[in-house]
Amino acid sequence: MAKMPSTLRNMVLSLTLISVVASAGLGFAYEFTKGPIEVSLLNKKLDAIRTGSSGIHQ
């Protein structure tokens, strides 16, 4: 495979491709983890409400 010349056009295309691939990966990871994070935050709030209200009545 021949080495590509280092031109502004090739650098811009390379950086654009890298950025698109990275943003697609981040978007996939966000969508994959969005549900479990929301459930975890809700459980954390519910646990705080449960333990907080029981501490007041003691």
PDB file of N, CA, C and O in Angstrom:
ATOM      1  N   MET A   1       0.842  -1.177   0.000  1.00  0.00           N
ATOM      2  CA  MET A   1       0.000   0.000   0.000  1.00  0.00           C
ATOM      3  C   MET A   1       0.886   1.238   0.000  1.00  0.00           C
ATOM      4  O   MET A   1       1.793   1.378   0.820  1.00  0.00           O
ATOM      5  N   ALA A   2       0.603   2.121  -0.928  1.00  0.00           N
ATOM      6  CA  ALA A   2       1.410   3.327  -1.068  1.00  0.00           C
ATOM      7  C   ALA A   2       1.026   4.346   0.003  1.00  0.00           C
ATOM      8  O   ALA A   2      -0.129   4.439   0.419  1.00  0.00           O
ATOM      9  N   LYS A   3       2.025   5.098   0.429  1.00  0.00           N
ATOM     10  CA  LYS A   3       1.789   6.131   1.431  1.00  0.00           C
ATOM     11  C   LYS A   3       1.060   7.303   0.791  1.00  0.00           C
ATOM     12  O   LYS A   3       1.428   7.768  -0.287  1.00  0.00           O
ATOM     13  N   MET A   4      -0.001   7.781   1.488  1.00  0.00           N
ATOM     14  CA  MET A   4      -0.760   8.915   0.972  1.00  0.00           C
ATOM     15  C   MET A   4       0.004  10.205   1.247  1.00  0.00           C
ATOM     16  O   MET A   4       0.648  10.339   2.288  1.00  0.00           O
ATOM     17  N   PRO A   5      -0.066  11.145   0.324  1.00  0.00           N
ATOM     18  CA  PRO A   5       0.604  12.427   0.572  1.00  0.00           C
ATOM     19  C   PRO A   5      -0.093  13.187   1.695  1.00  0.00           C
ATOM     20  O   PRO A   5      -1.312  13.111   1.846  1.00  0.00           O
ATOM     21  N   SER A   6       0.681  13.909   2.466  1.00  0.00           N
ATOM     22  CA  SER A   6       0.157  14.673   3.578  1.00  0.00           C
ATOM     23  C   SER A   6      -0.317  16.029   3.073  1.00  0.00           C
ATOM     24  O   SER A   6       0.465  16.972   2.959  1.00  0.00           O
ATOM     25  N   THR A   7      -1.596  16.110   2.776  1.00  0.00           N
ATOM     26  CA  THR A   7      -2.181  17.364   2.311  1.00  0.00           C
ATOM     27  C   THR A   7      -3.271  17.793   3.282  1.00  0.00           C
ATOM     28  O   THR A   7      -3.744  17.000   4.097  1.00  0.00           O
ATOM     29  N   LEU A   8      -3.653  19.030   3.186  1.00  0.00           N
ATOM     30  CA  LEU A   8      -4.706  19.545   4.054  1.00  0.00           C
ATOM     31  C   LEU A   8      -6.004  18.760   3.837  1.00  0.00           C
ATOM     32  O   LEU A   8      -6.704  18.436   4.796  1.00  0.00           O
ATOM     33  N   ARG A   9      -6.315  18.460   2.595  1.00  0.00           N
ATOM     34  CA  ARG A   9      -7.538  17.717   2.278  1.00  0.00           C
ATOM     35  C   ARG A   9      -7.525  16.345   2.942  1.00  0.00           C
ATOM     36  O   ARG A   9      -8.530  15.942   3.527  1.00  0.00           O
ATOM     37  N   ASN A  10      -6.420  15.624   2.867  1.00  0.00           N
ATOM     38  CA  ASN A  10      -6.327  14.300   3.468  1.00  0.00           C
ATOM     39  C   ASN A  10      -6.396  14.377   4.996  1.00  0.00           C
ATOM     40  O   ASN A  10      -7.011  13.521   5.632  1.00  0.00           O
ATOM     41  N   MET A  11      -5.782  15.379   5.574  1.00  0.00           N
ATOM     42  CA  MET A  11      -5.832  15.525   7.037  1.00  0.00           C
ATOM     43  C   MET A  11      -7.257  15.829   7.505  1.00  0.00           C
ATOM     44  O   MET A  11      -7.716  15.275   8.504  1.00  0.00           O
ATOM     45  N   VAL A  12      -7.954  16.710   6.782  1.00  0.00           N
ATOM     46  CA  VAL A  12      -9.331  17.050   7.152  1.00  0.00           C
ATOM     47  C   VAL A  12     -10.229  15.823   7.017  1.00  0.00           C
ATOM     48  O   VAL A  12     -11.052  15.561   7.894  1.00  0.00           O
ATOM     49  N   LEU A  13     -10.080  15.083   5.944  1.00  0.00           N
ATOM     50  CA  LEU A  13     -10.881  13.870   5.757  1.00  0.00           C
ATOM     51  C   LEU A  13     -10.593  12.843   6.855  1.00  0.00           C
ATOM     52  O   LEU A  13     -11.516  12.212   7.370  1.00  0.00           O
ATOM     53  N   SER A  14      -9.343  12.678   7.208  1.00  0.00           N
ATOM     54  CA  SER A  14      -8.977  11.719   8.254  1.00  0.00           C
ATOM     55  C   SER A  14      -9.558  12.131   9.602  1.00  0.00           C
ATOM     56  O   SER A  14     -10.137  11.305  10.308  1.00  0.00           O
ATOM     57  N   LEU A  15      -9.408  13.383   9.956  1.00  0.00           N
ATOM     58  CA  LEU A  15      -9.942  13.852  11.234  1.00  0.00           C
ATOM     59  C   LEU A  15     -11.465  13.798  11.272  1.00  0.00           C
ATOM     60  O   LEU A  15     -12.049  13.508  12.317  1.00  0.00           O
ATOM     61  N   THR A  16     -12.110  14.073  10.146  1.00  0.00           N
ATOM     62  CA  THR A  16     -13.565  13.982  10.075  1.00  0.00           C
ATOM     63  C   THR A  16     -14.022  12.546  10.277  1.00  0.00           C
ATOM     64  O   THR A  16     -14.971  12.295  11.021  1.00  0.00           O
ATOM     65  N   LEU A  17     -13.364  11.615   9.629  1.00  0.00           N
ATOM     66  CA  LEU A  17     -13.712  10.201   9.770  1.00  0.00           C
ATOM     67  C   LEU A  17     -13.504   9.727  11.209  1.00  0.00           C
ATOM     68  O   LEU A  17     -14.346   9.014  11.755  1.00  0.00           O
ATOM     69  N   ILE A  18     -12.406  10.114  11.813  1.00  0.00           N
ATOM     70  CA  ILE A  18     -12.129   9.739  13.203  1.00  0.00           C
ATOM     71  C   ILE A  18     -13.201  10.330  14.123  1.00  0.00           C
ATOM     72  O   ILE A  18     -13.672   9.657  15.040  1.00  0.00           O
ATOM     73  N   SER A  19     -13.582  11.574  13.882  1.00  0.00           N
ATOM     74  CA  SER A  19     -14.598  12.233  14.716  1.00  0.00           C
ATOM     75  C   SER A  19     -15.959  11.564  14.573  1.00  0.00           C
ATOM     76  O   SER A  19     -16.674  11.397  15.561  1.00  0.00           O
ATOM     77  N   VAL A  20     -16.318  11.181  13.360  1.00  0.00           N
ATOM     78  CA  VAL A  20     -17.606  10.518  13.128  1.00  0.00           C
ATOM     79  C   VAL A  20     -17.642   9.158  13.828  1.00  0.00           C
ATOM     80  O   VAL A  20     -18.640   8.810  14.458  1.00  0.00           O
ATOM     81  N   VAL A  21     -16.575   8.405  13.721  1.00  0.00           N
ATOM     82  CA  VAL A  21     -16.524   7.095  14.365  1.00  0.00           C
ATOM     83  C   VAL A  21     -16.564   7.238  15.892  1.00  0.00           C
ATOM     84  O   VAL A  21     -17.266   6.484  16.566  1.00  0.00           O
ATOM     85  N   ALA A  22     -15.820   8.195  16.431  1.00  0.00           N
ATOM     86  CA  ALA A  22     -15.808   8.407  17.882  1.00  0.00           C
ATOM     87  C   ALA A  22     -17.175   8.865  18.383  1.00  0.00           C
ATOM     88  O   ALA A  22     -17.646   8.382  19.413  1.00  0.00           O
ATOM     89  N   SER A  23     -17.815   9.784  17.673  1.00  0.00           N
ATOM     90  CA  SER A  23     -19.127  10.258  18.120  1.00  0.00           C
ATOM     91  C   SER A  23     -20.185   9.165  18.005  1.00  0.00           C
ATOM     92  O   SER A  23     -21.088   9.103  18.840  1.00  0.00           O
ATOM     93  N   ALA A  24     -20.098   8.315  17.007  1.00  0.00           N
ATOM     94  CA  ALA A  24     -21.028   7.194  16.893  1.00  0.00           C
ATOM     95  C   ALA A  24     -20.839   6.228  18.064  1.00  0.00           C
ATOM     96  O   ALA A  24     -21.816   5.721  18.616  1.00  0.00           O
ATOM     97  N   GLY A  25     -19.603   5.978  18.436  1.00  0.00           N
ATOM     98  CA  GLY A  25     -19.336   5.104  19.577  1.00  0.00           C
ATOM     99  C   GLY A  25     -19.853   5.682  20.878  1.00  0.00           C
ATOM    100  O   GLY A  25     -20.430   4.964  21.694  1.00  0.00           O
ATOM    101  N   LEU A  26     -19.649   6.985  21.080  1.00  0.00           N
ATOM    102  CA  LEU A  26     -20.160   7.634  22.285  1.00  0.00           C
ATOM    103  C   LEU A  26     -21.682   7.650  22.315  1.00  0.00           C
ATOM    104  O   LEU A  26     -22.286   7.454  23.370  1.00  0.00           O
ATOM    105  N   GLY A  27     -22.297   7.880  21.174  1.00  0.00           N
ATOM    106  CA  GLY A  27     -23.759   7.865  21.103  1.00  0.00           C
ATOM    107  C   GLY A  27     -24.322   6.495  21.422  1.00  0.00           C
ATOM    108  O   GLY A  27     -25.323   6.383  22.129  1.00  0.00           O
ATOM    109  N   PHE A  28     -23.692   5.459  20.912  1.00  0.00           N
ATOM    110  CA  PHE A  28     -24.123   4.093  21.206  1.00  0.00           C
ATOM    111  C   PHE A  28     -23.971   3.790  22.690  1.00  0.00           C
ATOM    112  O   PHE A  28     -24.874   3.216  23.298  1.00  0.00           O
ATOM    113  N   ALA A  29     -22.857   4.163  23.273  1.00  0.00           N
ATOM    114  CA  ALA A  29     -22.630   3.913  24.702  1.00  0.00           C
ATOM    115  C   ALA A  29     -23.642   4.668  25.546  1.00  0.00           C
ATOM    116  O   ALA A  29     -24.121   4.141  26.550  1.00  0.00           O
ATOM    117  N   TYR A  30     -23.977   5.891  25.160  1.00  0.00           N
ATOM    118  CA  TYR A  30     -24.964   6.686  25.895  1.00  0.00           C
ATOM    119  C   TYR A  30     -26.325   6.006  25.857  1.00  0.00           C
ATOM    120  O   TYR A  30     -26.967   5.846  26.895  1.00  0.00           O
ATOM    121  N   GLU A  31     -26.766   5.608  24.681  1.00  0.00           N
ATOM    122  CA  GLU A  31     -28.073   4.960  24.551  1.00  0.00           C
ATOM    123  C   GLU A  31     -28.106   3.622  25.282  1.00  0.00           C
ATOM    124  O   GLU A  31     -29.133   3.249  25.851  1.00  0.00           O
ATOM    125  N   PHE A  32     -27.007   2.910  25.269  1.00  0.00           N
ATOM    126  CA  PHE A  32     -26.932   1.598  25.917  1.00  0.00           C
ATOM    127  C   PHE A  32     -27.009   1.729  27.435  1.00  0.00           C
ATOM    128  O   PHE A  32     -27.587   0.866  28.094  1.00  0.00           O
ATOM    129  N   THR A  33     -26.437   2.792  28.003  1.00  0.00           N
ATOM    130  CA  THR A  33     -26.375   2.933  29.453  1.00  0.00           C
ATOM    131  C   THR A  33     -27.429   3.887  30.018  1.00  0.00           C
ATOM    132  O   THR A  33     -27.536   4.016  31.238  1.00  0.00           O
ATOM    133  N   LYS A  34     -28.204   4.553  29.175  1.00  0.00           N
ATOM    134  CA  LYS A  34     -29.176   5.536  29.644  1.00  0.00           C
ATOM    135  C   LYS A  34     -30.222   4.912  30.567  1.00  0.00           C
ATOM    136  O   LYS A  34     -30.518   5.469  31.625  1.00  0.00           O
ATOM    137  N   GLY A  35     -30.775   3.788  30.192  1.00  0.00           N
ATOM    138  CA  GLY A  35     -31.803   3.130  30.993  1.00  0.00           C
ATOM    139  C   GLY A  35     -31.305   2.700  32.367  1.00  0.00           C
ATOM    140  O   GLY A  35     -31.915   3.058  33.374  1.00  0.00           O
ATOM    141  N   PRO A  36     -30.208   1.938  32.437  1.00  0.00           N
ATOM    142  CA  PRO A  36     -29.706   1.519  33.751  1.00  0.00           C
ATOM    143  C   PRO A  36     -29.317   2.689  34.658  1.00  0.00           C
ATOM    144  O   PRO A  36     -29.466   2.592  35.876  1.00  0.00           O
ATOM    145  N   ILE A  37     -28.824   3.784  34.094  1.00  0.00           N
ATOM    146  CA  ILE A  37     -28.458   4.942  34.902  1.00  0.00           C
ATOM    147  C   ILE A  37     -29.711   5.584  35.497  1.00  0.00           C
ATOM    148  O   ILE A  37     -29.710   5.976  36.664  1.00  0.00           O
ATOM    149  N   GLU A  38     -30.779   5.694  34.704  1.00  0.00           N
ATOM    150  CA  GLU A  38     -32.024   6.265  35.211  1.00  0.00           C
ATOM    151  C   GLU A  38     -32.607   5.410  36.328  1.00  0.00           C
ATOM    152  O   GLU A  38     -33.084   5.946  37.328  1.00  0.00           O
ATOM    153  N   VAL A  39     -32.576   4.086  36.173  1.00  0.00           N
ATOM    154  CA  VAL A  39     -33.074   3.178  37.205  1.00  0.00           C
ATOM    155  C   VAL A  39     -32.246   3.325  38.475  1.00  0.00           C
ATOM    156  O   VAL A  39     -32.798   3.355  39.575  1.00  0.00           O
ATOM    157  N   SER A  40     -30.939   3.416  38.333  1.00  0.00           N
ATOM    158  CA  SER A  40     -30.056   3.563  39.487  1.00  0.00           C
ATOM    159  C   SER A  40     -30.329   4.866  40.229  1.00  0.00           C
ATOM    160  O   SER A  40     -30.374   4.875  41.459  1.00  0.00           O
ATOM    161  N   LEU A  41     -30.512   5.964  39.503  1.00  0.00           N
ATOM    162  CA  LEU A  41     -30.802   7.248  40.144  1.00  0.00           C
ATOM    163  C   LEU A  41     -32.147   7.219  40.868  1.00  0.00           C
ATOM    164  O   LEU A  41     -32.278   7.767  41.963  1.00  0.00           O
ATOM    165  N   LEU A  42     -33.138   6.586  40.261  1.00  0.00           N
ATOM    166  CA  LEU A  42     -34.445   6.473  40.898  1.00  0.00           C
ATOM    167  C   LEU A  42     -34.355   5.646  42.173  1.00  0.00           C
ATOM    168  O   LEU A  42     -34.933   6.019  43.194  1.00  0.00           O
ATOM    169  N   ASN A  43     -33.634   4.520  42.126  1.00  0.00           N
ATOM    170  CA  ASN A  43     -33.471   3.688  43.318  1.00  0.00           C
ATOM    171  C   ASN A  43     -32.723   4.433  44.419  1.00  0.00           C
ATOM    172  O   ASN A  43     -33.033   4.278  45.600  1.00  0.00           O
ATOM    173  N   LYS A  44     -31.749   5.232  44.034  1.00  0.00           N
ATOM    174  CA  LYS A  44     -30.993   6.006  45.017  1.00  0.00           C
ATOM    175  C   LYS A  44     -31.901   7.021  45.708  1.00  0.00           C
ATOM    176  O   LYS A  44     -31.822   7.199  46.924  1.00  0.00           O
ATOM    177  N   LYS A  45     -32.768   7.689  44.935  1.00  0.00           N
ATOM    178  CA  LYS A  45     -33.697   8.647  45.521  1.00  0.00           C
ATOM    179  C   LYS A  45     -34.688   7.953  46.447  1.00  0.00           C
ATOM    180  O   LYS A  45     -34.974   8.448  47.537  1.00  0.00           O
ATOM    181  N   LEU A  46     -35.213   6.804  46.015  1.00  0.00           N
ATOM    182  CA  LEU A  46     -36.174   6.081  46.844  1.00  0.00           C
ATOM    183  C   LEU A  46     -35.537   5.596  48.145  1.00  0.00           C
ATOM    184  O   LEU A  46     -36.165   5.656  49.202  1.00  0.00           O
ATOM    185  N   ASP A  47     -34.309   5.122  48.075  1.00  0.00           N
ATOM    186  CA  ASP A  47     -33.610   4.690  49.292  1.00  0.00           C
ATOM    187  C   ASP A  47     -33.375   5.865  50.235  1.00  0.00           C
ATOM    188  O   ASP A  47     -33.495   5.719  51.451  1.00  0.00           O
ATOM    189  N   ALA A  48     -33.041   7.030  49.680  1.00  0.00           N
ATOM    190  CA  ALA A  48     -32.836   8.211  50.518  1.00  0.00           C
ATOM    191  C   ALA A  48     -34.138   8.637  51.186  1.00  0.00           C
ATOM    192  O   ALA A  48     -34.139   9.047  52.347  1.00  0.00           O
ATOM    193  N   ILE A  49     -35.230   8.541  50.464  1.00  0.00           N
ATOM    194  CA  ILE A  49     -36.530   8.893  51.047  1.00  0.00           C
ATOM    195  C   ILE A  49     -36.891   7.916  52.146  1.00  0.00           C
ATOM    196  O   ILE A  49     -37.351   8.325  53.212  1.00  0.00           O
ATOM    197  N   ARG A  50     -36.688   6.623  51.900  1.00  0.00           N
ATOM    198  CA  ARG A  50     -37.017   5.610  52.910  1.00  0.00           C
ATOM    199  C   ARG A  50     -36.188   5.764  54.164  1.00  0.00           C
ATOM    200  O   ARG A  50     -36.736   5.741  55.266  1.00  0.00           O
ATOM    201  N   THR A  51     -34.887   5.920  54.029  1.00  0.00           N
ATOM    202  CA  THR A  51     -34.019   6.018  55.225  1.00  0.00           C
ATOM    203  C   THR A  51     -34.155   7.380  55.879  1.00  0.00           C
ATOM    204  O   THR A  51     -34.021   7.488  57.098  1.00  0.00           O
ATOM    205  N   GLY A  52     -34.409   8.393  55.123  1.00  0.00           N
ATOM    206  CA  GLY A  52     -34.561   9.738  55.688  1.00  0.00           C
ATOM    207  C   GLY A  52     -35.820   9.864  56.523  1.00  0.00           C
ATOM    208  O   GLY A  52     -35.793  10.470  57.594  1.00  0.00           O
ATOM    209  N   SER A  53     -36.921   9.300  56.051  1.00  0.00           N
ATOM    210  CA  SER A  53     -38.166   9.420  56.800  1.00  0.00           C
ATOM    211  C   SER A  53     -38.166   8.547  58.036  1.00  0.00           C
ATOM    212  O   SER A  53     -38.814   8.892  59.023  1.00  0.00           O
ATOM    213  N   SER A  54     -37.452   7.413  58.017  1.00  0.00           N
ATOM    214  CA  SER A  54     -37.410   6.557  59.204  1.00  0.00           C
ATOM    215  C   SER A  54     -36.511   7.165  60.274  1.00  0.00           C
ATOM    216  O   SER A  54     -36.714   6.901  61.459  1.00  0.00           O
ATOM    217  N   GLY A  55     -35.544   7.956  59.898  1.00  0.00           N
ATOM    218  CA  GLY A  55     -34.648   8.597  60.858  1.00  0.00           C
ATOM    219  C   GLY A  55     -35.321   9.732  61.619  1.00  0.00           C
ATOM    220  O   GLY A  55     -34.903  10.058  62.730  1.00  0.00           O
ATOM    221  N   ILE A  56     -36.345  10.332  61.048  1.00  0.00           N
ATOM    222  CA  ILE A  56     -37.028  11.454  61.681  1.00  0.00           C
ATOM    223  C   ILE A  56     -37.872  10.976  62.863  1.00  0.00           C
ATOM    224  O   ILE A  56     -37.971  11.669  63.876  1.00  0.00           O
ATOM    225  N   HIS A  57     -38.472   9.810  62.739  1.00  0.00           N
ATOM    226  CA  HIS A  57     -39.408   9.311  63.748  1.00  0.00           C
ATOM    227  C   HIS A  57     -38.713   8.631  64.923  1.00  0.00           C
ATOM    228  O   HIS A  57     -39.400   8.155  65.827  1.00  0.00           O
ATOM    229  N   GLN A  58     -37.438   8.565  64.950  1.00  0.00           N
ATOM    230  CA  GLN A  58     -36.749   7.859  66.041  1.00  0.00           C
ATOM    231  C   GLN A  58     -36.613   8.700  67.248  1.00  0.00           C
ATOM    232  O   GLN A  58     -36.058   8.253  68.252  1.00  0.00           O
TER     233      GLN A  58
END
